[in-house]
Amino acid sequence: MKSKKHQILIVGVMVIILSCITLWDVANGQEKKYPSKPIDVIIHFAAGGPTDVWTRIVANDLSNELGASLSIQYKPGAGGVIGASYVAAQKPDGYTLLSGSFSSLVSAPFLEKESAPYDVLKDFAPIAACVVAPNVLLSHTSSNLTSLETVVKLAKEKPGQLTCASAGVGTTAHLVIEVFKMYGVNLTHVPAKGGGPAATTLLGKHVDLASIMYNAAVPHIKSGAFRILAATDKMAQEPGIPTLKEKGFPECEGLGSFQGFLGPPNLPKPIQDRLANAIRKVSQMPSVKKGLEDAGFTVVYLGPDELKKMMANDYRNIEKIVKAAGVGKYSK
């Protein structure tokens, strides 16, 4: 009798163990199935811009790595706020991602007088940064502005005499100029409607300097028309160019355009890690890396934790710059 009860107990325990194993296998199977359908990738700027360019360079290999197609969609407007807000409101299942510029995402709430519909530090799940598009300070090679030191000296001696074009009011390229002013280097800002028009303004010698993204300046650098005086970030293509932080302007460190992927808040960690690992692998592929560098980007991978920390630092830094400049929500 005792033996029979013992056998029944053993059978019962085995049933429980087998049930647990089955449930574990099902749970793992569900994780391994992600992604099981196309992923919507939202770009919060218009087609053809820098964010679109790098996203399309990585998209095919990232799709292959994940085993699912990527559907690229554009939701531009309000400095990137419209597309970002859309992603922040989506279901956190890994099937809607934001491919964007973190600097623009962070700065937009400060540059608009109306409150942003999202909290950049709470309403997104950081996944990975994979590239940076540095902003560069340029002069025409025909000018006598041959170094940043020359620019600083002249701008302090004759405040406002030197003119500097940027990609537009509120862009990170514009904020570089505002950082200079924080240190008594007063340049007269000449806003243009994008990096291309700003480059054209300098090419025609209508301004003394330009602050724009490196990828917008590449053709004119290669032609010998522009010289780079300094950059917000180290560049794979121009390793000898000093950073503005190295030259005494530390606030410029966060003004290169770091770009990558974010998800809606509360994205499950297994999905977050799956995406981050795939992005890391793809961004280091020689063919992808070359494509990104040829397009004017520098590959810099940051995982979820590093990206979260960087965005928090950029948030504090950009608020400080915008407040000092008296623009956006701090304008009088």
Stockholm file with secondary structure:
# STOCKHOLM 1.0

chainA/1-332         MKSKKHQILIVGVMVIILSCITLWDVANGQEKKYPSKPIDVIIHFAAGGPTDVWTRIVANDLSNELGASLSIQYKPGAGGVIGASYVAAQKPDGYTLLSGSFSSLVSAPFLEKESAPYDVLKDFAPIAACVVAPNVLLSHTSSNLTSLETVVKLAKEKPGQLTCASAGVGTTAHLVIEVFKMYGVNLTHVPAKGGGPAATTLLGKHVDLASIMYNAAVPHIKSGAFRILAATDKMAQEPGIPTLKEKGFPECEGLGSFQGFLGPPNLPKPIQDRLANAIRKVSQMPSVKKGLEDAGFTVVYLGPDELKKMMANDYRNIEKIVKAAGVGKYSK
#=GR chainA/1-332 SS CHHHHHHHHHHHHHHHHHHHHHHHHHHHHHHHHCCCSCEEEEESSCTTSHHHHHHHHHHHHHHHHHTSCEEEEECCCGGGHHHHHHHHTSCSSSSEEEEEEHHHHHHHHHHSSSCCSSCTTTSSEEEEEEEEECEEEEEETTSSCCSHHHHHHHHHHSTTCSEEEESCTTSHHHHHHHHHHHTTCCCEEEECSSHHHHHHHHHTTSSSEEEEEHHHHHHHHHTTSEEEEEESSCCSSCTTSCBTTTTTCGGGGGGSEEEEEEECTTCCHHHHHHHHHHHHHHHTSHHHHHHHHHTTCEEEEECHHHHHHHHHHHHHHHHHHHHHHTCGGGCC
#=GC SS_cons         CHHHHHHHHHHHHHHHHHHHHHHHHHHHHHHHHCCCSCEEEEESSCTTSHHHHHHHHHHHHHHHHHTSCEEEEECCCGGGHHHHHHHHTSCSSSSEEEEEEHHHHHHHHHHSSSCCSSCTTTSSEEEEEEEEECEEEEEETTSSCCSHHHHHHHHHHSTTCSEEEESCTTSHHHHHHHHHHHTTCCCEEEECSSHHHHHHHHHTTSSSEEEEEHHHHHHHHHTTSEEEEEESSCCSSCTTSCBTTTTTCGGGGGGSEEEEEEECTTCCHHHHHHHHHHHHHHHTSHHHHHHHHHTTCEEEEECHHHHHHHHHHHHHHHHHHHHHHTCGGGCC
//
